[in-house]
């Protein structure tokens, strides 16, 4: 029996947790975001810790990664609205209602683990944070890269130096969100982690 047939039998009748489109966009977006963060921090303060030993290689990596990030982000937003799965991500009233229960478990105040349909309240807040901070990072990054064409954006920020600070602060926020996302991914069960690779739990 072929491998594809075996896999189809294993998942027959199951609904995928993540579609192949969502997984493709995730694995396009994630490396680009990581490359932007590491190369950007190196450009701000060069050190071997970030995996670069020359400014030129960091700049080239940042240049390529920023456009991959831009297009994968826009594609994910379009896909989310087309399939209406943004409703799974954006916090709603139920998210706020379940937040105390969620926090009690995360802070080890109770051993009872609450169950949520797909994403827990923490994940929803993290994903919404990505949706808010990535555009800031993109706009400020493009304004710094093409300052002559984006003069109005620089003026709105108060000049190039405040714009750089805003870009850096947005990078720190995204770095924090990535750390939180990795924490939830690695601590909330192997089945859920596996689904971002296979689509199924």
PEZI-V394690 format. One record per backbone hydrogen bond with DSSP energy under -1.0 kcal/mol. CO is the residue of the C=O (numbers start at 1). NH is the residue of the N-H. If there is no record, write none. Layout:
# PEZI-V394690
CO:NH
CO:NH
This chain:
# PEZI-V394690
2:6
3:7
4:8
5:9
6:10
7:11
11:14
19:23
20:24
21:25
22:26
23:27
25:29
26:30
28:32
29:33
30:34
31:35
32:36
33:37
34:38
35:39
36:40
37:41
38:42
39:43
40:44
41:45
47:50
48:51
54:58
55:59
56:60
57:61
58:62
59:63
60:64
61:65
62:66
64:68
65:69
66:70
67:71
68:72
69:73
70:74
71:75
72:76
73:77
74:78
75:79
76:80
77:81
78:82
79:83
80:86
84:87
85:88
86:89
86:90
92:96
93:97
94:98
98:102
99:103
100:104
101:105
102:106
103:107
104:109
105:108
120:124
121:125
122:126
123:127
124:128
125:129
126:130
127:131
128:132
129:133
130:134
133:137
134:138
135:139
136:140
137:141
138:142
139:143
140:144
141:145
142:146
146:150
150:154
151:155
152:156
153:157
154:159
159:163
160:164
161:165
162:166
163:167
164:168
165:169
166:170
167:171
168:172
169:173
170:174
171:175
172:176
173:177
174:178
175:179
176:180
177:181
178:182
179:183
180:184
181:185
182:186
183:187
184:188
189:193
190:194
191:195
193:196
194:197
194:198
195:199
199:17
199:18
